[in-house]
């Protein structure tokens, strides 16, 4: 018998092994790292980050201080994970979005006002 969890993932096989499967995602401008982890039920976000930090692809990132989220929502490190969760590691913004928008608007306005 196959069961689906709230996110539509099949869980019957995973329940038999008593493990949950989560994804950890980190993205930069020109690359993304996506890793799949198997954890025991009741594992927390902190435990997943500790395990992910051992992976060569994620070494060098500030995982211990980076803000984290699950499916786009900020999450606390003591939050218990569920099968199928997507953990997102957020990086600092290169520039404040409002400042960037104002700068682009000024540049566009200046280009439009040039005689041509």
Buried (B, 14 or more C-beta within 10 A) or exposed (E): EEEEBEEEBEBEEBBEEEBBBBBBEBEEEEEEBEBEBEBEEEBBBBBBBBBBBEEEEBEEBEBEEBEBBBEEEEBEEEBEBBBBBBBBBEEEEEEEEEEEEEEEEEEEEEEEEEEE
